[in-house]
């Protein structure tokens, strides 16, 4: 049994259902989607629902498969920590959010989660933390000692509303681009 290829997917944990993007990947390989989703949901039942899990899928010649789960992307963790719906397109010139040193402990916890991902498995926690802080800077999120009250009001957004706000911003930007043409 040899491996046909390797495919990377992002699937929401706990409540995975057939969708067009996953169906386009699994369909041509002859993988039964319902068995895949049943196995995936079983393996992610201890993870909070709707967390985007990175899946590496390796189909084999005999129409069986193996799949490996990885933690969500660093961007997803940072977005939740900073409570920012969208990141700055010009990060050096425009800051869209802040993380205080009290919240930097989240960086350490993110690093502990990401430590088991294959690309980062041999790196120290310190270098993974630097990588995460660098990612914050490149996304327009400032890491500072503490926030003043004005910044707290400006940057505070309910975590559950982030995805809806992001969709609203994207549709607004599309309408602005169309109106310019």
Beta strands, then each sheet from edge to edge (+ up, - down):
strand 1: 7-12
strand 2: 52-59
strand 3: 65-70
strand 4: 97-100
strand 5: 141-144
sheet 1: 1+ 2- 3+
sheet 2: 4+ 5+
end
